[in-house]
Structures are given as structure tokens and as C-alpha cells.
Amino acid sequence: MHSSLEYLKLNKFQRMLYKIAEFFMNLPNRFAAKFKKLGLAIKNLGVNIAENAKDIWSTFVHGSWKTKVSYLVMGFSSFLHGQWLRGLLFLLFEGVFIGYMAWTGAYWLSKLGTLGNVVTHTEMVEIEGELYPQEIAGDNSFKILLYSLITILFIVAFAYTWYQNVKQCKALEEIDAMGKPVKAAKDDLKSLLDDQFHKTLLSLPVFGITMFTVLPIIFMILVAFTNYDADHDGYYNLFTWVGLENFNTMFKLGSNVSMAFGEILGWTLIWAFFATFTNYFLGMFLAMMINKKGIKIKKFWRTIFVISIAVPQFISLLYISNLFNDNGIINGWLMSLGWIDKPISFWGDGTLARIMVIVINIWIGIPYLMLITTGILMNIPEDLYESAKIDGANAFQQYAKITLPYMLFVTGPYLLNSFISNINNFNVIYLLTQGGPANYVWGSAGGYVAGDTTILITWLFGMTADAHNYKIASAIGIMVFIVVAALSLIVFNIMPSTKREEDFS
């Protein structure tokens, strides 16, 4: 590595290369530090669990008979202390849990190991002396996996509630020892609408996030370790656990799935890079041009670009897709002008199709960036530019030294979010090309023929909606998450917005 003096002697390009090399050389240390933090977090978690277990045992041993009974009958101690609302909620939750486990929860958990063993089949049943075929319902692997997961989450929720019940018992013991009065039910209700109101408000959103975000994510992860596909629908043909078989298929060298994943991942990152930074810089330049002194009717120019946002994306994209068809208006005009002899295959040539989706995405994304950067440009102190002009800086130097660093600092998190969003940008690719043109060399992977403009999200959609290959799609979904999470962590840790806040304060 260069010394400080040698670094100062480097030109701008050499300094940039030096910083890039330094970043990649420090990656092992960064990952080592992250794993060290993860190890410490696991260690602290184990210590906390051990301390809580010790506290639970100590509370039981040294507690009164009311506390001991509350270990079996949740809320018993609260009832006897006059806190009937807390006691009722604890007891009601315990009753619901026991009833659910006895009625259906234990059944689903008993099937989780095999995901079912009784296949739906047809038997001849005698009705009024005649034999008729009748379908006999068997196990449903999908329901077994889903309801087992719900049951496990319910058990975790019950364990947490039971622990809160124990903590409540301990608190009541301490209050008794000090001779202080306990809170009545009306005080609890008042607290829920006053100092604990944030918990009241957050309870429903937390439940919704758990059921509609956390649960589907865990379910998808579990599907990656099964053979759930079109041949194993979980009803007429049960699916079961297969361990790491799907991941072995993905990373097996020379297989269609591994070739397709590598190709599509590469194009997805290329697409996300150009879709993000072309919109970012062109939108910024457009905002700078409109905001420039001397430009008249600025509101009119901004309104024109905002109008394109008001048009639903699926309408404009489908319209543009038809414009550039082989028999579309664009080819018709070019042929009528004598510029071409035969239609240009905008969507039939892989390279041209990729260029087209990037260019069309510029037209879609620039208005958003123009609006975002307009407000930021107006807040850059004017005296910075005046000082730069006095020092002899030209327009480009002012942009490179003042405007761009300020913009990157303020919009850094948005830029990262935009890049991640473009990795999962389903609308533009699917509505323009449906992922085509088809690439039969590597694209027939997982039962779905992917194309040259297929990105990971459209590939997953086709693999699930068309090919019903949920097992490989789930495995790919996990890999997409790992790639996105790794990129997010790396970029977030090196962006100026998180490392040099004092520079722009």
C-alpha cells in the first residue's frame, strides 16, 4: 500500500484505483469483523437465555404459592392481586393456546416431519347396491407446512407471553415486599391509552407484519428444502423434505439452472446499474437545467415531465412495446422514409432488446429524479458557488466539487434503495419484453424458458406462475436475498451519508 506522501503524488485516476483496490483488500477484514460481531451476538443471546432461565427458576423457588400456581395457570397471581384485566388476558391466551394445540396444532406438528403420508386417491364406494368411484381426501403437504409454521410461531408467542406472566409475578412479589399498592384494572386501561399508547398502536401492525411478511418469507425458505413443483403439488402427489438437493442443482457446474442463474444474475446487476445511474445523473442534469438562472416558465417545464408520472406505467409501457414491434409504428415510419429495407427486430435481438429496456427506463425514471433533486439543489448554499467562481472554478469543477458531493451525501440512501428496487423491477422488463427474446441455450431451466432480458424477479415469476417449479424458485429467492443483502451492507457502510455526516452538517 502507498504511504500518505506517495498517495498525494497520485493523480485522480490513480487515487480512484487505489481506493477501489484498498476496498477489496479490506473486504476479508470487514467480513471477519462482521462474523466476529455475529459470534458475540450469539454468545450474548446464549448468556441472556441462561440468565432468564436462572431468573425463572429463582422466581419459582423463592416465590409465594400464588406465583407457583401462576406457572401453570397464567394470570392467577394477577387475579389475586386485583389486576383482573391482566389476569384475564393471560388466562384467555393460555386457554386459546391449549385449545388450539389440542384441536389442531399438535396434529399439524406431528405431520411436519414427513409433510404427509396419505395420498388423495379414488376408491369404489357402494351406493344403493351400485359401485361408484369416490375421491378420498388424504394429506395436504402445503397445508401441513403452512399450519405447522403457524403453530410454531404460536408456540413462540405463547412462550414469550408465559415469560411475561412470570415477570409479572416477580414484580408483584417485590411490590408486596415493599408494601405498595398494585395498579388496578382502570390504571392498566389508562396506561394503554397514555404512556403505553405506542404499544397499543403498534400491536396490530406487528401482528400484520408477522402474518403477511415474516410468515411468507419463512415459508418460502422452507419450500427451498422440499421438492414442491408441478409433479408434487402437495395434494394428489405429496412433496417432502429433500435437504440441500435444490441448492446442489443450482450450483452444479454445467447444469441449465446454474448457467441460467449466472447469466441472469449478471444481466440483472448490469440492468440495475444502468437503470439507477442513468436516471440519477440525467434527472439531476435536467433539474439543474430547469433551475438555471435565466430559464423562463420553469413551472411549465416541470409540469410537462410530471405528467408522464401521472400516466399508469402498465399503459405507457405496453404502448411503447407495441410501438417498437416488427409491425409497429416506428418500423413503419422508418420504412416509409426509406431508411430501412426491412423491420428492425427491436425485441427479437437480445443485445438490442437490452439496450431498448435501459433507454425506455430512462424516459420513465427521469421525472422522479428531477423532482427529488430539484428540492436538494435549491438548498445548496449559493455562497459555495460564489466562492468557487472567485477561485476560478469552471462549471464542471463546481459540479464535481460542490453539487455532486452534496447530492451524493443527501441522496446516498435513496440511491442504494433505487439500485435494490431496480434489481426487483418487474414492471419495466415484463411489460416491455416479458423477459424475451427467449434464450434456448441456457434458458430452459426449471421448466421455464428465460430470455436475454429476463432478470431474477421475472425469472422467479415465470418459474412459479408458468412452470410451477416452486422448489428451485424458492432456492433462487434465497440467493437473491443474499446478493441484495450483501450489496446493501457493503454500499451502506462506505457511502458518505453514514461515514462523514459532519462534513455537511
C-alpha positions as CSV (number, residue, x, y, z in Angstrom):
1,M,0.0,0.0,0.0
2,H,1.1,3.6,-0.6
3,S,2.3,5.9,2.1
4,S,0.5,9.2,2.7
5,L,3.1,11.1,0.8
6,E,3.0,8.7,-2.2
7,Y,-0.8,8.8,-2.2
8,L,-0.7,12.6,-2.5
9,K,1.5,12.3,-5.6
10,L,-1.1,10.2,-7.4
11,N,-3.4,11.7,-10.0
12,K,-7.2,11.4,-9.7
13,F,-7.5,8.2,-11.7
14,Q,-4.7,6.5,-9.8
15,R,-6.3,7.6,-6.5
16,M,-9.6,6.1,-7.6
17,L,-7.9,2.8,-8.5
18,Y,-6.1,2.9,-5.2
19,K,-9.3,3.3,-3.2
20,I,-11.0,0.5,-5.2
21,A,-8.1,-1.8,-4.5
22,E,-8.0,-0.8,-0.9
23,F,-11.7,-1.5,-0.6
24,F,-11.4,-5.1,-2.0
25,M,-8.3,-5.8,0.1
26,N,-10.1,-4.8,3.2
27,L,-13.1,-7.0,2.4
28,P,-11.7,-10.0,4.2
29,N,-11.2,-7.9,7.3
30,R,-14.7,-6.5,7.0
31,F,-16.3,-9.9,6.8
32,A,-14.1,-11.1,9.6
33,A,-15.3,-8.2,11.8
34,K,-18.9,-9.0,10.8
35,F,-18.6,-12.7,11.7
36,K,-16.9,-11.6,15.0
37,K,-19.9,-9.4,15.8
38,L,-22.2,-12.2,14.8
39,G,-20.4,-14.6,17.2
40,L,-20.6,-12.0,20.0
41,A,-24.3,-11.6,19.4
42,I,-24.9,-15.3,19.5
43,K,-22.8,-15.5,22.7
44,N,-24.8,-12.6,24.3
45,L,-28.0,-14.3,23.3
46,G,-26.9,-17.5,25.0
47,V,-25.9,-15.6,28.1
48,N,-29.3,-13.8,28.1
49,I,-31.2,-17.0,27.8
50,A,-29.2,-18.6,30.6
51,E,-29.8,-15.6,32.8
52,N,-33.5,-15.5,32.1
53,A,-33.8,-19.3,32.8
54,K,-32.0,-18.8,36.1
55,D,-34.3,-15.9,36.9
56,I,-37.4,-18.0,36.1
57,W,-36.2,-20.8,38.4
58,S,-35.3,-18.4,41.2
59,T,-38.7,-16.7,41.0
60,F,-40.4,-20.1,41.3
61,V,-38.2,-21.3,44.2
62,H,-38.5,-18.1,46.2
63,G,-42.0,-17.1,45.2
64,S,-45.2,-17.5,47.1
65,W,-47.8,-20.1,46.4
66,K,-49.6,-17.6,44.2
67,T,-46.6,-17.3,42.0
68,K,-46.1,-21.1,41.8
69,V,-49.7,-21.6,40.7
70,S,-49.3,-18.9,38.1
71,Y,-46.6,-21.0,36.4
72,L,-49.4,-23.4,35.5
73,V,-52.4,-21.1,35.5
74,M,-51.3,-17.9,33.8
75,G,-52.6,-14.8,35.4
76,F,-53.5,-16.5,38.7
77,S,-51.3,-14.1,40.8
78,S,-52.6,-11.1,38.9
79,F,-56.3,-12.1,39.7
80,L,-55.5,-12.4,43.4
81,H,-53.8,-9.0,43.5
82,G,-56.8,-7.3,41.9
83,Q,-55.4,-7.0,38.5
84,W,-58.3,-8.8,36.8
85,L,-57.7,-7.3,33.4
86,R,-54.1,-8.6,33.1
87,G,-55.1,-11.9,34.7
88,L,-58.0,-12.3,32.3
89,L,-55.7,-11.6,29.3
90,F,-53.1,-14.1,30.5
91,L,-55.7,-16.8,31.2
92,L,-57.5,-16.2,28.0
93,F,-54.4,-16.5,25.9
94,E,-53.4,-19.7,27.7
95,G,-56.9,-21.2,27.1
96,V,-56.8,-20.3,23.4
97,F,-53.3,-21.9,23.1
98,I,-54.2,-25.1,24.9
99,G,-57.5,-25.4,22.9
100,Y,-55.7,-24.8,19.6
101,M,-52.9,-27.3,20.3
102,A,-55.4,-29.9,21.4
103,W,-57.8,-29.3,18.5
104,T,-55.4,-28.9,15.5
105,G,-51.9,-27.6,16.4
106,A,-50.5,-31.0,17.7
107,Y,-51.8,-32.7,14.6
108,W,-50.0,-30.4,12.2
109,L,-46.8,-30.7,14.1
110,S,-47.0,-34.5,14.0
111,K,-47.1,-34.3,10.2
112,L,-44.3,-31.8,9.8
113,G,-41.5,-34.5,9.7
114,T,-42.9,-36.2,6.6
115,L,-45.2,-33.4,5.2
116,G,-47.9,-36.1,4.9
117,N,-48.1,-39.8,4.0
118,V,-51.7,-40.4,2.9
119,V,-52.2,-39.5,-0.8
120,T,-55.6,-38.4,-2.1
121,H,-56.9,-41.3,-4.1
122,T,-60.1,-42.7,-5.6
123,E,-62.0,-45.7,-4.2
124,M,-65.0,-47.6,-5.3
125,V,-67.8,-46.9,-2.9
126,E,-71.1,-48.8,-2.8
127,I,-74.2,-46.6,-3.0
128,E,-77.6,-48.3,-3.2
129,G,-76.1,-51.5,-4.4
130,E,-74.0,-49.8,-7.1
131,L,-70.3,-49.1,-7.0
132,Y,-69.2,-45.6,-7.8
133,P,-65.7,-44.0,-7.8
134,Q,-65.3,-41.5,-5.0
135,E,-62.3,-39.4,-4.2
136,I,-60.9,-40.0,-0.7
137,A,-59.1,-36.9,0.6
138,G,-55.6,-37.5,2.0
139,D,-52.9,-35.3,3.4
140,N,-52.1,-31.8,2.0
141,S,-48.4,-31.1,2.2
142,F,-48.9,-27.4,1.6
143,K,-51.3,-27.1,4.5
144,I,-49.2,-29.2,6.7
145,L,-46.1,-26.9,6.1
146,L,-48.1,-23.7,6.4
147,Y,-50.1,-24.6,9.5
148,S,-47.1,-26.2,11.2
149,L,-45.2,-23.0,10.7
150,I,-48.2,-21.0,12.2
151,T,-48.3,-23.4,15.1
152,I,-44.5,-22.9,15.8
153,L,-45.0,-19.1,15.7
154,F,-47.9,-19.6,18.1
155,I,-45.8,-21.6,20.4
156,V,-43.1,-18.9,20.4
157,A,-45.7,-16.3,21.1
158,F,-47.1,-18.4,24.0
159,A,-43.5,-18.9,25.4
160,Y,-43.0,-15.1,25.3
161,T,-46.3,-14.4,27.0
162,W,-45.7,-17.1,29.7
163,Y,-42.3,-15.4,30.4
164,Q,-44.1,-12.0,30.7
165,N,-46.5,-13.7,33.2
166,V,-43.5,-14.9,35.2
167,K,-42.0,-11.4,35.2
168,Q,-45.4,-10.0,36.3
169,C,-45.4,-12.5,39.2
170,K,-41.9,-11.4,40.3
171,A,-42.9,-7.7,40.1
172,L,-46.0,-8.4,42.3
173,E,-43.8,-10.2,44.8
174,E,-41.5,-7.2,45.0
175,I,-44.5,-4.8,45.4
176,D,-45.9,-7.0,48.2
177,A,-42.5,-6.9,49.9
178,M,-42.4,-3.1,49.8
179,G,-46.0,-2.8,51.0
180,K,-47.0,-0.7,48.0
181,P,-50.4,-0.9,46.2
182,V,-50.6,-2.6,42.8
183,K,-52.1,-1.0,39.7
184,A,-55.8,-1.6,39.3
185,A,-57.5,-2.5,36.0
186,K,-58.5,1.1,35.4
187,D,-54.9,2.1,35.7
188,D,-53.9,-0.5,33.1
189,L,-56.5,0.8,30.7
190,K,-55.4,4.3,31.3
191,S,-51.8,3.3,30.7
192,L,-52.7,1.7,27.4
193,L,-54.1,5.0,26.3
194,D,-51.4,7.1,27.8
195,D,-47.7,6.2,28.5
196,Q,-48.1,2.8,26.8
197,F,-50.1,4.1,23.9
198,H,-47.3,3.3,21.5
199,K,-47.6,-0.4,22.3
200,T,-51.4,-0.2,21.7
201,L,-50.8,1.4,18.3
202,L,-48.0,-1.0,17.3
203,S,-49.7,-4.2,18.3
204,L,-51.9,-4.5,15.2
205,P,-49.1,-3.6,12.7
206,V,-46.7,-6.0,14.4
207,F,-49.3,-8.8,14.0
208,G,-49.8,-7.9,10.4
209,I,-46.1,-7.8,9.6
210,T,-45.7,-11.2,11.3
211,M,-48.5,-12.8,9.4
212,F,-48.1,-11.2,6.0
213,T,-44.4,-10.6,5.8
214,V,-42.4,-12.7,8.2
215,L,-44.6,-15.9,7.8
216,P,-44.4,-15.9,3.9
217,I,-40.6,-15.3,4.0
218,I,-40.0,-18.2,6.4
219,F,-42.4,-20.4,4.3
220,M,-40.5,-19.6,1.1
221,I,-37.2,-20.5,2.8
222,L,-38.7,-23.9,3.9
223,V,-40.0,-24.6,0.4
224,A,-36.4,-24.4,-0.9
225,F,-35.7,-27.6,1.1
226,T,-38.6,-29.6,-0.4
227,N,-39.4,-31.0,-3.8
228,Y,-42.6,-28.8,-4.3
229,D,-43.2,-28.5,-8.0
230,A,-45.7,-29.3,-10.7
231,D,-45.1,-33.0,-10.3
232,H,-45.5,-32.8,-6.5
233,D,-48.5,-30.4,-5.9
234,G,-48.9,-31.5,-2.3
235,Y,-52.4,-32.9,-2.7
236,Y,-52.5,-35.6,-5.4
237,N,-48.7,-36.0,-5.2
238,L,-47.3,-35.1,-1.8
239,F,-44.0,-33.3,-1.6
240,T,-41.4,-33.9,1.1
241,W,-38.1,-32.7,2.5
242,V,-35.1,-33.1,0.2
243,G,-32.4,-31.2,2.2
244,L,-29.9,-29.3,0.1
245,E,-30.8,-31.0,-3.2
246,N,-32.2,-27.9,-4.8
247,F,-29.1,-25.8,-3.9
248,N,-26.9,-28.6,-5.3
249,T,-28.9,-28.4,-8.6
250,M,-28.4,-24.6,-8.7
251,F,-24.7,-24.7,-8.2
252,K,-23.9,-27.9,-10.2
253,L,-21.5,-26.8,-12.9
254,G,-22.7,-27.2,-16.4
255,S,-26.4,-27.6,-15.4
256,N,-29.1,-25.4,-17.1
257,V,-30.1,-23.9,-13.8
258,S,-26.6,-22.8,-12.8
259,M,-25.8,-21.4,-16.2
260,A,-29.1,-19.6,-16.3
261,F,-28.7,-18.2,-12.8
262,G,-25.2,-16.9,-13.6
263,E,-26.3,-15.3,-16.8
264,I,-29.5,-13.8,-15.4
265,L,-27.7,-12.6,-12.2
266,G,-25.0,-10.8,-14.4
267,W,-27.6,-9.1,-16.6
268,T,-29.7,-8.2,-13.5
269,L,-26.8,-6.3,-11.9
270,I,-25.9,-4.6,-15.3
271,W,-29.6,-3.6,-15.7
272,A,-29.8,-2.3,-12.1
273,F,-26.6,-0.3,-12.5
274,F,-27.6,1.4,-15.7
275,A,-31.3,1.8,-14.7
276,T,-30.2,3.5,-11.5
277,F,-27.3,5.8,-12.6
278,T,-28.7,6.9,-16.0
279,N,-31.8,8.1,-14.3
280,Y,-29.9,9.6,-11.4
281,F,-27.4,11.7,-13.4
282,L,-29.8,12.6,-16.3
283,G,-32.5,13.5,-13.8
284,M,-30.0,15.7,-11.9
285,F,-28.8,17.4,-15.1
286,L,-32.4,18.1,-16.1
287,A,-33.2,19.6,-12.7
288,M,-30.0,21.8,-13.0
289,M,-31.0,23.0,-16.4
290,I,-34.5,23.9,-15.3
291,N,-33.2,25.6,-12.2
292,K,-30.6,27.6,-14.1
293,K,-30.9,31.3,-13.9
294,G,-32.5,32.8,-17.0
295,I,-34.7,29.8,-17.8
296,K,-38.3,31.1,-18.1
297,I,-41.6,29.3,-17.3
298,K,-39.8,26.8,-15.0
299,K,-43.2,25.5,-13.6
300,F,-44.3,24.7,-17.2
301,W,-41.2,22.6,-17.9
302,R,-41.5,20.7,-14.6
303,T,-45.3,20.1,-15.2
304,I,-44.5,18.5,-18.6
305,F,-42.2,15.9,-17.1
306,V,-44.5,15.3,-14.1
307,I,-47.4,14.4,-16.5
308,S,-45.5,11.3,-17.6
309,I,-45.6,10.1,-13.9
310,A,-49.4,10.5,-13.8
311,V,-49.9,8.0,-16.7
312,P,-50.1,4.4,-15.3
313,Q,-46.9,2.6,-16.0
314,F,-48.5,-0.5,-17.4
315,I,-50.4,1.6,-20.0
316,S,-47.4,3.5,-21.3
317,L,-45.0,0.5,-21.3
318,L,-47.5,-1.7,-23.2
319,Y,-48.0,1.1,-25.7
320,I,-44.2,1.6,-26.2
321,S,-43.8,-2.2,-26.5
322,N,-46.3,-2.2,-29.4
323,L,-44.6,0.9,-31.0
324,F,-41.4,-1.0,-31.4
325,N,-42.9,-4.3,-32.7
326,D,-41.8,-5.6,-36.1
327,N,-45.1,-4.2,-37.5
328,G,-45.3,-1.2,-35.1
329,I,-45.4,2.4,-35.9
330,I,-41.6,3.0,-35.5
331,N,-40.7,0.4,-38.1
332,G,-43.5,1.7,-40.4
333,W,-42.1,5.2,-40.3
334,L,-38.5,4.2,-40.9
335,M,-39.5,2.0,-43.8
336,S,-41.8,4.7,-45.3
337,L,-38.8,7.2,-45.1
338,G,-36.6,4.7,-46.9
339,W,-34.1,4.5,-44.0
340,I,-34.5,0.7,-43.7
341,D,-35.5,-2.1,-46.1
342,K,-36.9,-4.5,-43.5
343,P,-38.3,-4.1,-40.0
344,I,-35.7,-3.8,-37.2
345,S,-36.3,-6.6,-34.6
346,F,-36.1,-4.4,-31.5
347,W,-37.4,-7.1,-29.3
348,G,-36.1,-10.1,-31.2
349,D,-32.4,-9.3,-30.9
350,G,-31.0,-9.9,-27.4
351,T,-28.5,-7.1,-27.3
352,L,-30.8,-4.6,-28.9
353,A,-33.6,-5.6,-26.6
354,R,-31.4,-5.0,-23.5
355,I,-30.4,-1.5,-24.8
356,M,-34.0,-0.7,-25.5
357,V,-35.3,-1.5,-22.0
358,I,-32.5,0.6,-20.5
359,V,-33.3,3.6,-22.8
360,I,-37.0,3.4,-22.2
361,N,-36.5,3.1,-18.4
362,I,-34.6,6.5,-18.7
363,W,-37.8,8.1,-20.0
364,I,-39.8,6.6,-17.1
365,G,-37.4,7.4,-14.3
366,I,-36.0,10.8,-15.1
367,P,-39.1,12.7,-13.9
368,Y,-38.9,11.2,-10.4
369,L,-35.2,12.1,-10.1
370,M,-35.9,15.6,-11.5
371,L,-38.4,16.2,-8.7
372,I,-36.2,14.8,-6.0
373,T,-33.1,16.6,-7.0
374,T,-34.8,19.9,-7.6
375,G,-35.5,20.4,-3.9
376,I,-32.0,19.4,-2.9
377,L,-30.4,21.7,-5.5
378,M,-32.3,24.7,-4.1
379,N,-30.9,24.0,-0.6
380,I,-27.2,24.0,-1.7
381,P,-25.7,27.3,-0.2
382,E,-25.2,29.8,-3.0
383,D,-22.1,31.2,-1.4
384,L,-20.3,27.9,-2.1
385,Y,-20.6,28.6,-5.8
386,E,-19.7,32.2,-5.5
387,S,-16.5,31.3,-3.6
388,A,-15.7,28.7,-6.3
389,K,-16.1,31.3,-9.1
390,I,-13.8,33.7,-7.3
391,D,-11.2,30.9,-7.1
392,G,-11.5,30.4,-10.9
393,A,-13.5,27.1,-10.9
394,N,-15.4,26.4,-14.1
395,A,-18.9,24.9,-14.4
396,F,-17.7,21.3,-14.4
397,Q,-15.3,21.8,-11.4
398,Q,-18.2,23.4,-9.5
399,Y,-20.4,20.4,-10.3
400,A,-17.7,17.9,-9.4
401,K,-16.6,19.6,-6.2
402,I,-19.8,21.1,-4.8
403,T,-23.0,19.8,-6.5
404,L,-22.2,16.1,-6.9
405,P,-20.7,15.5,-3.4
406,Y,-23.7,17.3,-1.8
407,M,-26.2,15.3,-3.9
408,L,-24.5,12.0,-3.2
409,F,-24.4,12.8,0.6
410,V,-28.1,13.6,0.7
411,T,-29.4,11.1,-1.8
412,G,-27.0,8.2,-0.9
413,P,-29.6,6.1,0.9
414,Y,-32.1,6.8,-1.9
415,L,-29.6,5.8,-4.5
416,L,-29.0,2.5,-2.7
417,N,-32.7,1.9,-2.4
418,S,-33.2,2.7,-6.1
419,F,-30.5,0.2,-7.1
420,I,-32.1,-2.6,-5.0
421,S,-35.5,-1.6,-6.4
422,N,-34.2,-2.0,-9.9
423,I,-32.9,-5.4,-9.2
424,N,-36.5,-6.3,-8.4
425,N,-38.1,-4.0,-11.1
426,F,-40.7,-6.3,-12.5
427,N,-42.9,-3.8,-14.4
428,V,-40.4,-2.4,-17.0
429,I,-39.0,-5.7,-18.1
430,Y,-42.1,-7.8,-18.1
431,L,-44.4,-5.2,-19.7
432,L,-41.9,-4.4,-22.5
433,T,-40.4,-7.8,-23.4
434,Q,-41.8,-10.5,-21.0
435,G,-38.2,-11.3,-20.5
436,G,-37.6,-12.2,-24.1
437,P,-36.2,-12.9,-26.6
438,A,-36.1,-16.5,-25.5
439,N,-32.6,-17.9,-25.0
440,Y,-32.8,-21.7,-25.6
441,V,-29.1,-22.2,-24.9
442,W,-29.4,-21.9,-21.1
443,G,-32.9,-20.5,-20.6
444,S,-34.8,-23.8,-20.3
445,A,-34.0,-24.1,-16.6
446,G,-36.6,-25.1,-14.0
447,G,-39.2,-25.8,-16.7
448,Y,-39.3,-22.1,-17.8
449,V,-37.6,-20.7,-20.9
450,A,-35.9,-17.4,-19.8
451,G,-34.8,-14.8,-22.3
452,D,-32.0,-12.3,-22.8
453,T,-33.8,-9.5,-20.9
454,T,-35.0,-11.8,-18.1
455,I,-34.0,-10.5,-14.7
456,L,-34.2,-12.5,-11.5
457,I,-37.6,-11.3,-10.4
458,T,-39.2,-12.1,-13.8
459,W,-37.4,-15.4,-13.9
460,L,-38.9,-16.3,-10.5
461,F,-42.4,-15.2,-11.7
462,G,-42.2,-17.3,-14.8
463,M,-40.8,-20.3,-12.9
464,T,-43.7,-20.1,-10.3
465,A,-46.7,-18.9,-12.4
466,D,-45.9,-20.8,-15.6
467,A,-43.7,-23.7,-14.7
468,H,-44.9,-24.2,-11.1
469,N,-41.3,-25.0,-10.0
470,Y,-41.6,-23.6,-6.5
471,K,-38.6,-25.5,-5.1
472,I,-36.0,-24.0,-7.4
473,A,-37.7,-20.6,-7.3
474,S,-37.5,-20.6,-3.5
475,A,-33.8,-21.5,-3.6
476,I,-33.2,-18.7,-6.1
477,G,-35.2,-16.3,-4.0
478,I,-32.9,-17.1,-1.0
479,M,-29.8,-16.4,-3.2
480,V,-31.3,-13.2,-4.4
481,F,-31.8,-12.1,-0.8
482,I,-28.2,-12.9,0.0
483,V,-26.9,-11.0,-3.0
484,V,-29.1,-8.0,-2.3
485,A,-28.3,-8.0,1.5
486,A,-24.5,-8.3,0.8
487,L,-24.6,-5.4,-1.7
488,S,-26.7,-3.3,0.7
489,L,-24.4,-3.8,3.6
490,I,-21.3,-3.1,1.7
491,V,-22.6,0.1,0.0
492,F,-24.3,1.3,3.1
493,N,-21.1,1.1,5.1
494,I,-19.0,3.0,2.6
495,M,-21.4,5.8,1.5
496,P,-20.7,9.3,2.7
497,S,-24.1,9.7,4.3
498,T,-23.2,7.2,7.0
499,K,-19.4,7.9,7.4
500,R,-19.0,11.7,7.1
501,E,-22.1,13.3,8.5
502,E,-20.2,16.2,10.0
503,D,-18.9,17.3,6.5
504,F,-22.4,18.5,5.6
505,S,-23.8,19.5,9.0
